[in-house]
């Protein structure tokens, strides 16, 4: 099994292959990608502004046009309090829109050498992770 570790930059999960070569979908078939990243988030809830640092860990496994993933987040607030989120796993077909675990619309796409998870949140905001 080939294992590729990709660097995560900021909130978007921008990835680059370890050796800098172009990646094709056939290169990713059978691959497990491990994800580790940290981003700063601003949340305004009930008039209060919070700015936690969010640590994300997880993996993405690709088999043909099937994408399986599992992610977990841990938020650390400026005062030091932490909140560990549940581990969320899902299986999707590449290019087929569907609902994620939290009811958000999402689709995994592969285009121009980039594997991306596009998410439209059901309430306030949107995210694009590639």
C-alpha positions as CSV (number, residue, x, y, z in Angstrom):
1,X,0.0,0.0,0.0
2,X,1.4,3.4,-1.0
3,X,1.1,6.1,1.6
4,X,1.2,9.8,0.8
5,X,1.4,12.4,3.5
6,X,0.1,15.8,2.5
7,X,0.6,19.2,4.1
8,X,-2.4,21.1,5.2
9,X,-2.3,24.9,4.9
10,X,-4.8,27.0,7.0
11,X,-8.5,26.1,6.9
12,X,-8.5,24.8,3.4
13,X,-7.0,21.3,3.1
14,X,-4.7,22.3,0.2
15,X,-2.4,19.4,-0.6
16,X,0.8,18.8,-2.6
17,X,2.3,15.5,-3.4
18,X,5.5,14.6,-1.5
19,X,7.8,14.7,-4.6
20,X,6.1,17.7,-6.4
21,X,4.9,15.7,-9.4
22,X,1.4,16.0,-10.9
23,X,-1.1,13.6,-9.4
24,X,-3.7,11.7,-11.4
25,X,-6.7,9.8,-10.1
26,X,-5.1,6.5,-10.9
27,X,-2.1,7.5,-8.7
28,X,-4.5,7.9,-5.8
29,X,-6.3,4.5,-6.3
30,X,-5.7,2.4,-3.2
31,X,-4.0,5.3,-1.3
32,X,-4.6,6.4,2.3
33,X,-3.9,10.1,2.9
34,X,-3.3,11.1,6.4
35,X,-4.3,14.6,7.4
36,X,-3.0,16.8,10.2
37,X,-3.6,20.5,10.4
38,X,-4.3,23.5,12.6
39,X,-6.3,26.6,11.7
40,X,-7.7,29.6,13.6
41,X,-11.4,30.1,13.4
42,X,-13.7,33.0,14.4
43,X,-17.2,32.1,15.7
44,X,-19.8,34.7,16.5
45,X,-22.6,33.1,18.6
46,X,-25.2,35.0,20.6
47,X,-23.2,38.2,20.3
48,X,-20.0,36.6,21.7
49,X,-16.9,36.2,19.5
50,X,-14.7,33.2,20.1
51,X,-11.4,32.4,18.2
52,X,-10.4,28.8,18.9
53,X,-7.4,27.2,17.4
54,X,-8.7,24.0,15.7
55,X,-6.6,20.9,15.3
56,X,-7.8,18.5,12.6
57,X,-6.7,14.9,12.2
58,X,-8.0,12.3,9.9
59,X,-7.6,10.2,6.8
60,X,-9.0,9.8,3.3
61,X,-8.9,6.4,1.5
62,X,-9.5,6.2,-2.2
63,X,-10.6,3.0,-4.0
64,X,-11.6,3.6,-7.6
65,X,-14.3,6.3,-7.5
66,X,-15.1,5.7,-3.8
67,X,-13.8,8.1,-1.2
68,X,-13.9,7.0,2.5
69,X,-12.9,9.5,5.1
70,X,-12.7,10.0,8.9
71,X,-12.0,13.3,10.7
72,X,-11.8,14.5,14.2
73,X,-11.3,18.1,15.5
74,X,-10.1,19.4,18.8
75,X,-10.7,23.1,19.5
76,X,-8.5,25.0,22.0
77,X,-9.9,28.3,23.2
78,X,-7.6,31.3,24.1
79,X,-8.2,30.5,27.8
80,X,-6.8,27.0,27.4
81,X,-10.1,25.1,27.5
82,X,-10.4,22.3,24.9
83,X,-13.3,20.6,23.2
84,X,-12.8,17.3,21.4
85,X,-15.4,16.7,18.7
86,X,-16.7,13.3,17.7
87,X,-14.9,11.2,15.1
88,X,-16.9,11.5,11.8
89,X,-16.6,8.9,9.1
90,X,-18.3,8.7,5.7
91,X,-18.2,7.0,2.3
92,X,-18.9,8.9,-0.9
93,X,-18.8,8.4,-4.6
94,X,-16.5,10.8,-6.4
95,X,-18.5,13.5,-8.3
96,X,-21.8,12.5,-6.7
97,X,-23.4,15.2,-4.5
98,X,-25.0,13.9,-1.3
99,X,-25.5,14.8,2.4
100,X,-22.7,14.6,5.0
101,X,-23.0,13.3,8.5
102,X,-24.3,16.7,9.8
103,X,-26.8,17.2,7.0
104,X,-24.6,19.5,4.9
105,X,-24.5,19.2,1.1
106,X,-21.1,17.9,0.0
107,X,-19.3,16.4,-3.0
108,X,-15.8,15.1,-3.5
109,X,-14.3,16.0,-6.9
110,X,-11.0,15.5,-8.6
111,X,-9.9,18.2,-11.1
112,X,-6.6,19.4,-12.4
113,X,-4.6,17.2,-10.0
114,X,-6.6,18.3,-6.9
115,X,-8.8,16.1,-4.8
116,X,-11.4,18.5,-3.1
117,X,-14.2,18.1,-0.7
118,X,-16.8,20.8,-1.4
119,X,-19.2,21.5,1.5
120,X,-22.3,23.8,1.6
121,X,-23.3,24.3,5.2
122,X,-27.1,24.2,6.0
123,X,-26.8,27.2,8.3
124,X,-24.5,30.2,8.0
125,X,-21.3,29.9,6.0
126,X,-19.6,27.6,3.6
127,X,-16.3,25.6,3.4
128,X,-14.1,24.4,0.6
129,X,-11.5,21.8,1.5
130,X,-9.1,20.6,-1.1
